Amino acid sequence: MTHNYYIIDTSSLIELNKHNPMDVYPGVWQKMEQLINNGRLLAPKEVFHEIGNIDDQLHSWTKYQNKLFVEPTPMQIKIVKDILEKFPALIDINRKYDSDPWVIALTVELINDPQMKLITIKHIVVTEEKLRGNRIRIPFVCQEYKIESLDIIGMFREEGWKF
């Protein structure tokens, strides 16, 4: 049996909240919280900081999701440096926070964790960014690292969720 673990980008959380507000679609957010509490939905701490600069309602929710956010590790810092050496266009240097390389670095670290290899686990990046030619976006860099990426609706389908 394969277990999917999802590493989510800021864009997916913002889109989810925009189209499925918490007060109107509580079931969607309960399912998200179940994934978080089961340790199967993760995000780098940079996503938390990015959301704090963009969306107040979502930021309030994220403050209570202690299991969602992963602090950067020395390995992630090394991986981010490697990613940015190969793909400097991945980040916008004018933004205070840019979680994109951190999302990929967390995924790479998890894929290479020997503990995670004891059972069949698939690590999937969740982002609303799309693969467009050679534009340096999360899906393009994921492809280079042989990491699957999909959007939030794709994650719902993978999980078999119906609302």
Legacy VTK file of the C-alpha trace (Angstrom):
# vtk DataFile Version 3.0
C-alpha trace
ASCII
DATASET POLYDATA
POINTS 163 float
0.000 0.000 0.000
1.290 3.426 -0.929
0.863 6.353 1.418
0.836 9.815 -0.103
2.520 12.635 1.747
1.863 16.133 0.472
4.110 19.166 0.746
1.915 22.185 0.091
2.808 25.543 -1.400
1.347 28.889 -0.339
-0.525 29.216 -3.649
-2.634 26.114 -2.981
-3.679 27.206 0.501
-4.582 30.687 -0.748
-6.566 29.314 -3.715
-8.343 26.816 -1.466
-9.387 29.572 0.933
-10.431 31.860 -1.924
-12.721 29.295 -3.578
-13.698 27.277 -0.471
-13.924 29.749 2.413
-13.733 28.122 5.838
-17.121 29.441 6.972
-18.896 28.038 3.886
-16.939 24.781 3.337
-15.964 23.542 6.817
-15.830 19.924 5.563
-12.971 20.751 3.190
-10.957 22.295 6.014
-11.735 19.407 8.386
-10.294 16.991 5.800
-7.214 19.210 5.469
-6.801 19.184 9.252
-7.086 15.379 9.300
-4.229 15.133 6.802
-2.202 17.576 8.911
-2.897 15.728 12.152
-1.919 12.433 10.488
1.383 14.016 9.463
0.596 13.619 5.761
0.270 17.303 4.856
3.343 19.423 5.495
4.753 22.790 4.511
8.012 24.558 5.190
7.834 27.336 7.803
8.413 29.828 4.962
4.832 29.119 3.766
3.537 30.287 7.157
5.498 33.550 6.840
4.358 34.063 3.242
0.689 33.577 4.178
1.118 36.068 7.032
1.944 38.743 4.462
-0.972 37.887 2.144
-4.137 36.512 3.787
-5.308 37.383 7.310
-8.098 34.794 7.592
-5.869 31.986 6.351
-3.041 33.180 8.604
-5.373 32.927 11.623
-6.123 29.296 10.691
-2.470 28.436 10.128
-1.533 29.646 13.625
-3.398 26.611 15.019
-1.870 24.091 12.601
1.251 23.230 14.604
1.848 19.942 12.775
1.669 21.544 9.316
4.825 23.635 9.390
8.340 22.217 9.400
11.281 24.280 10.629
14.206 24.482 8.202
16.965 21.958 8.789
20.645 22.221 7.821
19.925 19.694 5.036
17.064 21.817 3.667
19.293 24.906 3.709
21.901 22.997 1.671
19.225 21.773 -0.775
17.795 25.314 -1.154
21.297 26.589 -1.994
21.656 23.820 -4.603
18.229 24.607 -6.087
18.961 28.340 -6.308
22.372 27.724 -7.895
20.665 25.717 -10.639
17.443 27.780 -10.837
18.015 31.363 -9.586
14.850 32.523 -11.392
12.738 30.398 -9.026
12.612 33.203 -6.473
11.623 36.844 -6.674
14.347 38.764 -4.850
11.926 41.661 -4.256
9.636 39.562 -2.053
10.296 39.372 1.680
9.355 35.668 1.750
9.467 33.198 -1.103
8.698 29.635 -0.067
9.096 27.965 -3.480
12.630 26.558 -3.039
11.781 25.548 0.536
8.772 23.493 -0.624
11.014 21.554 -3.001
13.859 21.256 -0.459
11.533 19.814 2.199
10.254 17.285 -0.348
13.775 16.271 -1.421
14.798 15.876 2.231
11.775 13.674 2.987
12.310 11.532 -0.106
15.913 10.900 0.964
15.081 10.190 4.630
15.983 6.526 5.344
13.077 6.274 7.838
10.632 7.117 5.051
11.933 4.253 2.898
10.704 1.574 5.306
7.216 1.705 3.771
6.091 2.753 0.303
5.554 6.481 0.467
4.955 8.900 -2.365
5.893 12.535 -1.692
3.913 14.954 -3.847
4.230 18.732 -4.083
0.888 20.559 -4.098
0.971 23.900 -5.927
-1.303 25.935 -8.156
1.655 26.846 -10.351
1.520 25.180 -13.762
4.227 23.794 -16.009
4.613 26.305 -18.855
7.459 25.503 -21.193
10.787 26.272 -19.559
9.450 28.865 -17.114
11.213 28.308 -13.818
8.305 27.557 -11.503
7.777 24.855 -8.893
6.504 22.191 -11.382
9.530 22.727 -13.654
12.021 22.330 -10.782
10.040 19.349 -9.425
10.341 17.696 -12.828
14.125 18.198 -12.710
14.218 16.502 -9.278
11.783 13.760 -10.422
9.123 14.871 -7.917
5.422 14.635 -8.758
3.434 17.859 -8.464
-0.289 18.505 -8.686
-2.808 21.164 -7.724
-5.122 21.143 -4.701
-7.995 19.552 -6.641
-5.575 16.867 -7.805
-4.744 16.197 -4.147
-8.476 15.871 -3.376
-8.761 13.331 -6.207
-5.694 11.388 -4.987
-7.321 11.197 -1.555
-10.727 10.240 -3.020
-12.454 13.200 -1.366
-15.964 14.166 -2.432
-17.817 17.211 -1.143
LINES 1 164
163 0 1 2 3 4 5 6 7 8 9 10 11 12 13 14 15 16 17 18 19 20 21 22 23 24 25 26 27 28 29 30 31 32 33 34 35 36 37 38 39 40 41 42 43 44 45 46 47 48 49 50 51 52 53 54 55 56 57 58 59 60 61 62 63 64 65 66 67 68 69 70 71 72 73 74 75 76 77 78 79 80 81 82 83 84 85 86 87 88 89 90 91 92 93 94 95 96 97 98 99 100 101 102 103 104 105 106 107 108 109 110 111 112 113 114 115 116 117 118 119 120 121 122 123 124 125 126 127 128 129 130 131 132 133 134 135 136 137 138 139 140 141 142 143 144 145 146 147 148 149 150 151 152 153 154 155 156 157 158 159 160 161 162
